[in-house]
């Protein structure tokens, strides 16, 4: 029983490390690229400029696009 708990704990650690890596290094750049492409295609240049200068706005906008929110 002890080995099963150790394996489960190790699996949880690996999962958390992987999800943390994705949330820090993969999601923000991908959502920012989504923001830039969407703003260029829809001719929303003011939102493009704001989202690139204040990049958290661009990241939130990009994630919103993934979930179907259109501004």
Backbone bond lengths (Angstrom), bond angles and torsions (degrees), N, CA, C in turn:
res aa  C-N    CA-C-N  psi(-1)  N-CA   C-N-CA  omega(-1)  CA-C   N-CA-C  phi
1 X - - - 1.450 - - 1.527 111.25 -
2 X 1.335 115.85 -33.56 1.454 120.15 -178.72 1.526 111.40 -65.65
3 X 1.330 117.15 -38.44 1.468 120.39 179.74 1.522 111.24 -65.87
4 X 1.325 117.38 -35.63 1.469 120.77 178.70 1.527 109.77 -64.94
5 X 1.329 117.41 -43.37 1.460 121.41 178.56 1.526 111.42 -63.88
6 X 1.325 117.01 -39.14 1.461 120.52 178.50 1.525 111.10 -66.09
7 X 1.317 116.56 -40.32 1.461 120.15 178.28 1.518 111.13 -67.17
8 X 1.319 116.51 -40.40 1.464 120.38 178.64 1.528 110.84 -64.92
9 X 1.317 116.31 -41.63 1.459 120.54 177.77 1.519 110.94 -63.50
10 X 1.303 117.03 -42.33 1.471 121.08 178.33 1.528 110.67 -64.15
11 X 1.310 117.16 -40.76 1.460 121.24 178.83 1.526 111.06 -63.98
12 X 1.311 117.39 -40.32 1.463 121.36 177.48 1.524 110.28 -64.19
13 X 1.326 117.34 -42.30 1.464 120.95 178.27 1.521 111.43 -61.38
14 X 1.316 116.45 -45.83 1.462 120.56 179.73 1.524 110.72 -62.84
15 X 1.324 116.86 -41.70 1.461 121.32 179.30 1.521 111.04 -63.25
16 X 1.310 117.44 -44.87 1.464 120.83 179.96 1.520 111.93 -64.93
17 X 1.313 117.14 -39.94 1.468 120.44 178.22 1.529 109.92 -64.89
18 X 1.316 116.76 -42.58 1.463 120.77 179.80 1.525 111.34 -64.35
19 X 1.323 117.42 -46.20 1.464 120.77 179.43 1.527 111.57 -64.75
20 X 1.314 116.96 -38.49 1.459 120.27 177.36 1.521 110.88 -64.03
21 X 1.312 116.57 -43.85 1.463 120.52 177.37 1.529 110.84 -58.97
22 X 1.320 116.38 -46.24 1.462 120.26 179.90 1.528 111.74 -62.45
23 X 1.311 117.03 -43.68 1.464 120.91 -177.25 1.527 112.38 -69.17
24 X 1.313 117.72 -24.78 1.460 120.12 -178.71 1.524 112.26 -94.47
25 X 1.328 117.53 -42.03 1.459 120.33 -169.86 1.526 115.42 -108.44
26 X 1.318 119.62 -15.16 1.459 120.90 -176.27 1.529 111.99 -111.13
27 X 1.306 117.30 -47.99 1.472 120.91 -174.78 1.532 112.75 -64.58
28 X 1.336 120.92 -49.72 1.469 119.14 -178.46 1.539 114.72 -58.59
29 X 1.341 119.87 -49.00 1.469 117.56 178.53 1.535 113.00 -63.99
30 X 1.323 116.90 -38.39 1.462 119.30 -179.96 1.524 111.21 -66.07
31 X 1.330 117.48 -40.41 1.461 119.62 179.43 1.525 111.07 -70.69
32 X 1.329 117.46 -33.20 1.463 119.95 177.09 1.531 110.82 -67.43
33 X 1.310 117.42 -39.68 1.473 120.80 175.57 1.532 109.66 -63.76
34 X 1.315 117.68 -40.61 1.467 121.33 176.57 1.515 110.29 -60.55
35 X 1.327 116.96 -43.76 1.466 122.14 178.03 1.526 110.86 -59.05
36 X 1.318 116.87 -47.57 1.460 121.01 -177.08 1.526 110.81 -63.89
37 X 1.309 117.35 -47.34 1.470 120.86 -179.02 1.530 110.95 -63.46
38 X 1.332 116.59 -43.92 1.461 120.11 -179.63 1.528 111.47 -63.74
39 X 1.321 117.15 -43.07 1.462 120.08 179.76 1.526 111.66 -65.46
40 X 1.317 117.47 -38.03 1.466 119.70 177.81 1.529 111.70 -67.72
41 X 1.319 116.60 -42.58 1.467 120.00 -178.69 1.522 112.33 -68.55
42 X 1.337 117.29 -33.07 1.456 120.85 -178.20 1.521 113.10 -98.52
43 X 1.329 116.72 8.19 1.459 124.09 177.50 1.525 112.58 55.16
44 X 1.317 116.53 43.65 1.464 122.54 176.63 1.531 107.68 -103.54
45 X 1.330 115.09 74.17 1.452 120.18 -171.05 1.525 113.08 -72.45
46 X 1.327 117.88 -33.73 1.455 119.93 178.47 1.530 110.38 -65.86
47 X 1.324 116.75 -44.51 1.461 120.44 176.64 1.535 110.71 -63.64
48 X 1.311 116.94 -35.99 1.465 121.28 177.04 1.527 110.81 -61.01
49 X 1.322 116.52 -47.62 1.462 120.68 -179.00 1.525 110.68 -64.86
50 X 1.332 116.59 -44.61 1.467 119.97 179.92 1.526 110.30 -63.46
51 X 1.327 116.84 -42.65 1.460 120.96 -177.94 1.511 114.16 -69.45
52 X 1.327 117.41 -24.83 1.466 119.88 177.94 1.528 110.43 -84.94
53 X 1.323 116.84 -38.86 1.467 119.66 179.41 1.530 110.36 -71.39
54 X 1.330 116.19 -50.90 1.470 121.17 177.32 1.525 106.23 -101.91
55 X 1.324 116.68 80.28 1.459 121.51 -168.59 1.529 115.57 -58.47
56 X 1.355 120.89 -26.19 1.469 116.88 174.82 1.534 112.77 -60.84
57 X 1.329 116.95 -31.45 1.468 120.14 175.71 1.522 109.57 -63.44
58 X 1.313 117.04 -43.60 1.458 121.20 178.30 1.514 112.57 -64.45
59 X 1.321 116.84 -38.42 1.458 120.65 179.46 1.527 110.34 -66.57
60 X 1.330 116.59 -45.42 1.465 120.07 178.56 1.524 110.53 -64.01
61 X 1.325 117.17 -40.51 1.461 120.57 178.07 1.526 110.78 -63.85
62 X 1.322 117.61 -43.25 1.462 121.01 179.26 1.516 112.45 -62.76
63 X 1.324 116.89 -42.59 1.477 120.23 177.44 1.522 109.85 -66.69
64 X 1.322 116.54 -37.85 1.474 119.88 176.69 1.509 112.10 -61.42
65 X 1.321 117.25 -38.39 1.466 121.02 177.42 1.515 110.51 -62.79
66 X 1.333 116.96 -39.65 1.466 120.42 178.19 1.521 111.15 -59.10
67 X 1.343 116.69 -35.47 1.450 120.90 -178.35 1.521 113.45 -92.60
68 X 1.327 116.84 6.35 1.455 120.76 173.29 1.507 115.80 92.67
69 X 1.323 118.37 10.19 1.465 121.89 178.42 1.519 108.09 -85.74
70 X 1.300 117.08 125.81 1.465 121.55 178.71 1.510 110.21 -116.59
71 X 1.363 117.12 125.51 1.443 120.50 179.17 1.493 109.51 -104.99
